[in-house]
Amino acid sequence: MPSRAPATRPVGTVTRGTTNPNRLRRMDRWIAAVHGAELRRAAAPVAVDLGYGAAPWTAVELLLRLRTVAPHARVVGVEIDPARVAAAQPYARAGLHFRHGGFEVPVPGPPLLIRAANVLRQYDEGEVAAVWQRLCARLAPASESSRGGLLVEGTCDEIGRRHVWVALGPEGPRTVTFATRLGSLERPSDLAERLPKALIHRNVPGEPVHAFLRDFDRAWAAAAPYASYGARQRWIRAVRDLTADWPVTDGPVRWRQGEVTVRWEALAPRA
């Protein structure tokens, strides 16, 4: 890695640090699928695992998954707790480094990816916009040949069965993705408890995300006859029905993974 960025006081607060191996697999695979081309085009792409927690498993796994689509990708794990940074050092190797820091993202140059999973859960909703703005300002800028860097911020359960995240570019929020292990799902609105901080308190009547989950549950119920072919086929049918009224941005390849991605503007909180 290049020389260290100038020392600054870390911005943010220490998280609970809860982490488990493979917890972020759904987010990682989505990033590799939708952002892999951007990472491949860069000569030395840098990804940041922001707030990786008490153990460095998620940073190690992010490197492995990104390198399946971008062999030259490098990962920097950033933690605001110095003890966690020290504990992670034995796992550092070529392409994987750990640094003390926070939302200022203390890495040289603008990263092509910042992943912040389960980091904003403890913050107030009113603080989210400023954090997003600060992190987006650190991303690689867009150009004629690139959409720029990607910030992926969201929340999942302890073993990664249910996950919701927002994807943002240098210009701001782009999409919201819902991802789940279909065999564990009773209805799509079960994912409401994993909405990121920007949306979790907006799951009430009159808010777009509440209307979306309501319509998703209705589509899921209408697709019940497809359950005999398995939960995957039922999910695909339900999502296909959703596309009539909601701006779904992906297709069956991602739906088969238990995912659906919707444009941010459709779910954004009302002013």
N, C-alpha and C positions, 0 to 999 in steps of 0.2 A: 504493500500500500504506500501511497505518497506520504510525505511527512504530515504530522498531526496539525489539525487546524489550531489556531490560537485558543488558549484556554479561556473559557467563559463560565460564568455561574450557570449551572443547569436550570432550565425552565421547566417547571412541572412539580408534581409530588410523587412520592413513592407509592406504587400500586401494591396490591396484596401479593402479587408475584406468583399466583397459582398457575401451574403449568403441568402438562402431561405430554408424553410422546404422542405424536400423530394428532394432536388436538386441532391443528390448523390445516389438516390435509385438504379439506374441501376448498378453503380459500387459496392455498398454494396451487392446487391443480387448476383452478379458475384463472389465477394470475398467469400461469404458464401458458394456458390456452389463448387468453385474450391479449396478453402483453408480450408474449414470447417474441413476436416479430420485431417489436421495438428494441427489445434486449439484444436480439441477434444482430441488428444493424449497427449497434454501438461497438466501438473498438474495445472498450473496457467498461462494461456496464456495472454500476454499483447499485445494490439494493440494500435498504436499511430495515432491519427488524427492530422496530422501536418499542422498548418496554418488553423485552423477551421474558422477563420474570426471574424467579429464583433459580432456575436451571436453564441451560442454553439449548435445550432440545429443539425448540422451534427455529432457531437460527441455523442450526446444523441441518435440519430437514429442508429449510428454505433453499439453502445452497444446493443440496442434492437435487431438488425438484427443478430449480431454475436451470441447472446445468444440463438437464435433459433437453431443453429447448435452446439454451444459450450457453455453450461450453465455456465461454470466457467470463461468465457472470461472477461477480464477487459480492459477498454479503458482509455487512458490518452490523453487529448486534450492539445496540445502544441502550444503556440502562442508567437510571438516575441514582440507583443505590450502588455506591462504590464496592460494597462487599459482594454484590452479585457479579460485578465486572471482574473482580479478583477471582471469584470461584469459577468463572467461565474460561479463564485464560488457558487451562490445560487442554481445552477443546479447540483452541485457535490453530490454524494451519494455513497453508497457501490458499488464498481466496476467502478466508474466514477470519475476521478480527472482531474484537470486542472493545468498546469505548464507554467511558463515563459521560453521560449527558442526558438531555431531555429534548424538549420540543425545538430547541435551536438546531438539532441534528448536526453534531460536531464531526462532519466528515468533509474532506477537501472536495470542492466542486459540488455541482448539483446532481443528486442521485436520480436514476431513472425509475426507481421504485422506493416508496416508503410504505411499509406494512405496519399498522398500529392496531393490533387485535386485543380487545379487552382492556384497553388503556384508558379510554374516556368514561368507562362505566361508573367510576366514582366521582366524576365531575358533575357540576350543575349543567342543565341544558343550556343555560344562557352563556356558558363558557365555550361551547362547542364551536361556534362560528369563528371566534378569534383563533382557536387552535387550528382549525382547518385552514384558515387564511395564512397563518404562519407556516404551516407545513407545506401548503401548496406553493408558497413563495420560494421554498427550498428546492422544488422539483426542477428537473431539466426543462427548459422552456421549449415551446412548440417552434417548429420551423417549417419550411416548405416541404420537407421530406419526413416530418415526424409530428405526432400529436403531443410530444413532450412526455414528461414523467408521469407516473401514476401514484396517487395516494389511495391506499385501501384501508378503510377504518371500519371496524365492526365488532360484533360480540358473538360468542358461541358458548355452548354449555361445556362442562368440564371435560368431556371426552370427545367433543367435536361432532356430535350427531346432528345438532341444529345450529345454524349459523346465518346471520344476516349482516351484510356489509354494504357500505357506500363506497363507490369508486369516484375519485376526483382527479381532474387534470389541473394543469397550471391555471386554467380559467375558472375552476370551481367544480361543484358536484356534477356528475354525469349520470350515474345509474345507481340502482339499489338491487342487490342480488339476495335471493332467499335460497338456501341450500339445506338439504336434510337427508338423513338416512331414511329412506321411504318406509322401511319395515318398522320404524319406531313411531310413525306418524299416525295419529287418529284423525286429525283434520288440519288443513293448512294454517289455520289461525293459532295452532300450537306454537308456531314460530314467533308469535307476538312477544313472548317473554325474552326473546333474544334480539329484539330490535335494538339498533345502536342508539346511543343517548339522544341523538338529534330527533329520533322518532318515537322512542318508547313511551313517552308521556303524551304522545299525540294519538294513541290508539283509542280514541273516544269518538262518539257520534259527531259528525260535522267535519271531521278531519279526513283528508284523502287516504291516508294509510289504513284507517279504520274501514273505509268504504272498499278499499282493495281487498283486505282480508275477508270482509263479509262476502264479496263477490267470489273470491277464491273458494271459500267454504261452500257456497252454493254450486259452483262449478264442480267441486269435488263430490258433492252429494249427487249431482246429476250424472256424474261419471261412474257411479257405483256399479252398474252392470259390467264395467271393464275390470272390476276387481278380480273377477274369475280368471283373468289373464295375468294377474299380478299387480302389485302396487305401482310398478313403473308405468304400465300401460294406463292405469287410472290417472296417474299424475299427468302424463302426456296429454290425455284427452282433456283433462280439466284445464291445463295451461292453454291448449289450443282454443278452447272456448273463451278463455280470458282475453285472447288477442282481439276479439271483436270489440271490446270496450276499453282496453288498456294497452299502452304502448310498450309491449314486450319487445325487447331488442335482440333476443337470441332465438334459437331454433331447436328442433328435435334432438340434435347432437348433445346439447347442453341439458335439455329437459330430461334426457335419459339418465343423467347423472343425479337427478333429484334437485335440479336447479331451475330457477326462472329469474330473469333480469328485466327490470322495468326502468324506464327513463325517470330520473330524479324529479323532474318538473311535475310528473303525475302524482308523486307521493309527498312532495315537499310540504312541510307544515304551513298552514294558513298564517298570514301575517297577524 
